[in-house]
Amino acid sequence: VQLQASGGGLVQAGGSLRLSCAASGSISSFNVMNWVRQAPGKQRETVATIFSNGSTNYADSVKGRFTISRDNAKNTASLQMNSLKLEDTAVYYCTALYLSTRYWGQGTQVTVSS
């Protein structure tokens, strides 16, 4: 399983970005997909989760601003990030749980400026 994240960049506070995660195989077999972020000096944080049945969970820090989705036909997962804040600055990773193994993609940098 290979995951390729894209869509990061520099954005002003209050702006939006959409991250995408392309999988090498069929994501319909992934039980869970997550977006995880790592900011310098901070603990890793799972910001959004989507299950195979389409249900979702969000960290309190992003609830109401971020939306995770998955497109099984295109083998992609996305993270729509709105109303971005300075504290959203981090490297964002997509992950997938498949047959009890968690796979990670490479990170994509999101930088929010004032």
C-alpha positions as CSV (number, residue, x, y, z in Angstrom):
1,V,0.0,0.0,0.0
2,Q,1.4,3.4,-1.0
3,L,-0.2,6.7,-0.1
4,Q,0.6,10.0,-1.8
5,A,-0.5,13.2,-0.1
6,S,-0.6,16.5,-1.9
7,G,-2.2,19.9,-1.7
8,G,-0.3,21.5,1.1
9,G,1.0,25.1,0.8
10,L,1.1,28.5,2.3
11,V,-2.2,30.2,3.1
12,Q,-3.3,33.2,5.1
13,A,-5.3,32.8,8.2
14,G,-8.9,32.4,7.4
15,G,-8.2,30.8,4.1
16,S,-8.8,27.3,2.8
17,L,-6.8,24.3,1.5
18,R,-7.8,20.9,0.2
19,L,-5.4,18.0,0.8
20,S,-5.6,14.9,-1.2
21,C,-4.3,11.4,-0.6
22,A,-4.0,9.0,-3.5
23,A,-3.7,5.3,-2.8
24,S,-1.9,2.7,-4.9
25,G,-4.7,0.2,-4.4
26,S,-8.4,0.1,-3.7
27,I,-9.2,2.1,-0.7
28,S,-12.6,0.4,-0.3
29,S,-10.6,-2.3,1.5
30,F,-9.2,0.2,4.0
31,N,-11.1,0.0,7.3
32,V,-10.0,3.4,8.4
33,M,-8.3,6.4,6.9
34,N,-7.0,9.3,8.9
35,W,-5.3,12.6,8.5
36,V,-2.6,13.1,11.1
37,R,-0.6,16.3,11.7
38,Q,2.7,17.0,13.3
39,A,3.7,20.5,14.3
40,P,7.2,21.3,15.5
41,G,7.5,20.8,19.3
42,K,4.0,19.4,19.5
43,Q,2.5,15.9,19.8
44,R,1.2,14.2,16.8
45,E,-2.5,14.7,16.4
46,T,-5.1,12.8,14.5
47,V,-7.3,15.5,13.1
48,A,-9.8,13.5,11.1
49,T,-10.9,9.9,10.6
50,I,-13.2,8.2,8.1
51,F,-14.4,4.7,8.4
52,S,-15.3,2.3,5.6
53,N,-19.0,2.9,6.3
54,G,-18.4,6.6,5.8
55,S,-18.7,7.7,9.4
56,T,-16.3,10.4,10.5
57,N,-14.6,11.7,13.6
58,Y,-12.8,14.9,14.2
59,A,-10.4,16.4,16.8
60,D,-12.0,19.1,18.8
61,S,-9.4,21.5,17.4
62,V,-10.7,21.2,13.9
63,K,-14.4,20.3,14.3
64,G,-16.6,22.5,12.2
65,R,-13.7,23.6,10.0
66,F,-12.3,20.5,8.5
67,T,-14.1,17.8,6.5
68,I,-12.7,14.4,5.6
69,S,-14.0,12.5,2.7
70,R,-13.2,9.4,0.6
71,D,-13.9,8.5,-3.0
72,N,-13.6,4.8,-3.4
73,A,-14.0,5.0,-7.1
74,K,-10.9,7.3,-7.4
75,N,-9.0,5.6,-4.6
76,T,-8.5,9.0,-2.9
77,A,-9.2,10.6,0.4
78,S,-9.4,14.3,1.0
79,L,-9.3,16.8,3.8
80,Q,-11.1,20.1,3.1
81,M,-9.7,22.7,5.6
82,N,-11.5,26.0,6.0
83,S,-11.1,28.9,8.3
84,L,-7.5,28.0,8.8
85,K,-5.7,29.2,11.9
86,L,-2.0,29.8,12.7
87,E,-2.1,26.8,14.9
88,D,-3.0,24.5,12.0
89,T,0.5,24.9,10.7
90,A,2.0,21.4,10.5
91,V,3.0,18.6,8.3
92,Y,-0.1,16.6,7.4
93,Y,0.0,12.9,6.8
94,C,-2.6,10.5,5.5
95,T,-2.8,7.1,6.9
96,A,-4.8,3.9,6.2
97,L,-5.5,0.8,8.2
98,Y,-5.5,-2.3,6.2
99,L,-5.4,-5.8,7.5
100,S,-4.3,-4.6,11.0
101,T,-1.4,-2.6,9.5
102,R,-1.3,1.1,9.5
103,Y,0.3,2.6,6.4
104,W,1.6,6.2,6.2
105,G,2.0,8.5,3.2
106,Q,4.7,11.1,3.0
107,G,3.7,14.4,4.6
108,T,2.6,17.6,3.0
109,Q,3.4,20.9,4.6
110,V,0.6,23.3,5.5
111,T,1.7,26.7,6.6
112,V,-0.8,29.3,7.8
113,S,0.4,32.9,7.9
114,S,-1.0,36.0,9.6
